[in-house]
């Protein structure tokens, strides 16, 4: 390769490496702020501010969902298998919301450590299966047990 | 050794080779897109949780994947343009930007339409969605920067540097769902282990990804051809080409 071009190649490499290091340092510095939500264990550990808008993310605990009979108020618990945080919400839940499913709730923590949510979003996982396959898997598991 | 490479610097050669590639690439693209769309939208089974709304994936995933890959094509053209000062690399860079911007926009739009029924919101400022928005601004920024210069050589140089700086965003987008807590789910198609998607859905999805790669390639070649004609409009070979076409046209008319 021509020496002039070799020098330009070095400049190109320098641009890529230098900008990557810069971006890496920025994202490292902001790493806490890039997370969309706090897992319950961090909230229980007191890492989330009380009285400010935050988001909580995790799985809805099986059997914890309580619906009010005369309003849209719901109560449920969110867990990351290490800690559990209660959530109170009044409003319409997304279709994919359910016990044992992922959820992200936004709102403020009250003094007793319960999240007073103003928005609840469903978080789905990366598994895609036809309904027949799920049925077959369930039948297989039942036959096993 | 480098002669094959330097051929790419010749506008008439690139123009004609792009034309002969397009002759078979365009029909292949149309067929793949049609087969993939019908397979994914009509014949693939519904998802056990999302029902039919997951089918937006057959547009969302290919558009986003090719938007990321297209950025590397653009940045590579930028590097070639900086190192070899090749005009045709500038043309490739300039042609990648609007196509990549369209694909990124399609990815963001289809993601919003998919997010409403599944997540419960059109938009969320999580790491994946935000970094994808940055990619869109990078593509649009390249177009704007290019048009801001009167001198095309200078414009090519500035855009090449911007495209190289922007490459850092691509691994960030790709790994954002693993590095940070996000609402967007992690990737279902995995390279090192089994994909977490049933084969009956994965096969049409992979076909659609191949179709979108072909769509990107044919759009890029078409755009480059028109860009070559525009820049070389005062040269002899273009004049001959136009006269030949015009001669054909009038002969047909008679």
Interface residues (C-beta under 8 A of the other chain):
Chain A: X5 X8 X9 X11 X12 X15 X16 X19 X20 X22 X23 X24 X27 X31 X34 X35 X36 X37 X38 X39 X57 X93 X94 X95 X96 X97 X104 X119 X120 X121 X122 X123 X124 X125 X126 X127 X128 X129 X130 X131 X132 X133 X134
Chain B: X45 X46 X47 X48 X49 X50 X54 X57 X79 X82 X83 X84 X117 X118 X119 X120 X121 X124 X125 X126 X127 X161 X164 X165 X167 X168 X169 X172 X179 X180 X181 X182 X183 X185 X186 X187 X188 X196 X197 X198 X200 X201
